[in-house]
Amino acid sequence: MQNKSYVRLRQVCLATLDIRGIEGKISRILGQSPCHREQLEHFGLENSMFAVGGSFIELVAPTHENTAVHRFLKRNSGVGGYMAIFDCDNVADRKLAAEKLGIIPVFERNDEHADLLQLDPKETGVTLVEFDHHYGGEDRFGNYHWAGNDWKDNLNPNVDIIGVTMNCLNKTEKSEQWSELFGATPMDLSLSLDHGQINFTHSSAKDYFGSMHLACEAPDTILKAAENEGLSVESNNFELAGLKWTINSK
């Protein structure tokens, strides 16, 4: 069991208006089925989740009109990841760090299963950031309430999320802000967490969540499967659901 403080990259969330179509592509590319589907009535959304290593790839799609996902897709023209989700030992610590930076919550929830904090993306910049703590989830293969009780039944142990890249108008300023938010020391425009890394790179147009980095046992197989889905593969990456997927060897 994990006894020390931690902040880990845990989940990448992608927005789409075609959840079954994108779900099918991910299933065929990664060679696995979703581990969990749910109606998120509070947000007017439905989701589909894939368990990769001790991490998760989530798709969300609207079930009602005029949701935050509609607005995100319209505002960004479908480019960029929707959310970056991190789990930690104490959500209150991350909330305090956010308050010191003048970043306000847009949604909070606390119950016997998990604590959740979502921060205003206008103030974090780049993307919607969420911090969670799952009770009984100190180990990455322990409880993860968002994925249901049986997520390990459809776990792909050959793939894991190892990093994300944020494309920023001012990459130095953003890395410094996020280093205070995450309680991590920036090094060469990157933050190394207890699992995963956040990278900051230059964007000439706007801030957006640009790419997800996966470590894979068989990267060539995944890249070939992406080609078979009609995706344009360049070097070790392709774009799907608005995000660049970078495929690395484990």
C-alpha angles and dihedrals in degrees: 000000000000111000102172131074114275145174116195136182101241114158141019117204123203126192124220142158090215105056097162093048094049091041089056093050093050091047092054095042095049096032096234144099126243113273095211143008126191144171108238097200096172089064098033090244143117124210144200123201134200122200112219115175104314091327136082140225111204131193121200128190133176122260093180136042124270100015127160088259091058090051093047094050092047094046094048098033088236094302122133140019117295101219141004111208126198131183123213143173094251125021091189090065091055091047090053090050089050092049091053088056093048092249114144129205118251094190136010133180132177126180141136091286105046149343117233133191125181118189130213106266090208087067102035088044123205100049147348107285122204129188120197140178117200115200108235088016102101087115113063089234094049128086118336105174097194090062098049128237099294103048094123089063087074099032118142104211092184096068132052137170108245103169152353132216124217117204108215139182087219106025095177094052092046094048090052093049093048093045088062092044093051098034090236130130114242117232122182091342093307135106116212111208130190085270121013136002135255114215126193122208135172123274120187095197112037145323114280143150099259112178149003122216119215128191109213136183091217108026095165091056091053093046091050090049089052090053089050088056089058095255121144108245117201117184102312100339146072137178123246130163091359096305133101110236112207113198118207133176117256 
